[in-house]
Amino acid sequence: MACTSHTQLASNGEASTTAGMMFALKCSLTRNCVCHTSTTLSTHTGTLDKLITPEEERLFCAYYQHKAQEICATALPNFPRKVAATAVTYVKRYYMTRSLLDQHPAVIMLTAIYLAGKVQLFRILLM
């Protein structure tokens, strides 16, 4: 599927402002990326199924759950076990409805640890 050329924003009042120019640039870049990605994927049909298997996804999820427990036990002093358990639960619940390819698991793991600390009223400082 070939990309068709997209028309640029007309030079009405919106494009003359800095915010309007930034918005137009963002829209243009997004359209170009979508066109390039769809063209690339259409030429490589069938390769998306081979990126990661369900078994590999389960193993990656288990690895990052273990890593969250490890970070809570070693990196943070006096870390309550219920906060670590809550963080692992958050990682599990996030990946019950989403794929590992949506967001990097390390980011989700660290976010889950931070949110678990907030929910369990344990202070975690961001540095």
Beta strands, then each sheet from edge to edge (+ up, - down):
end
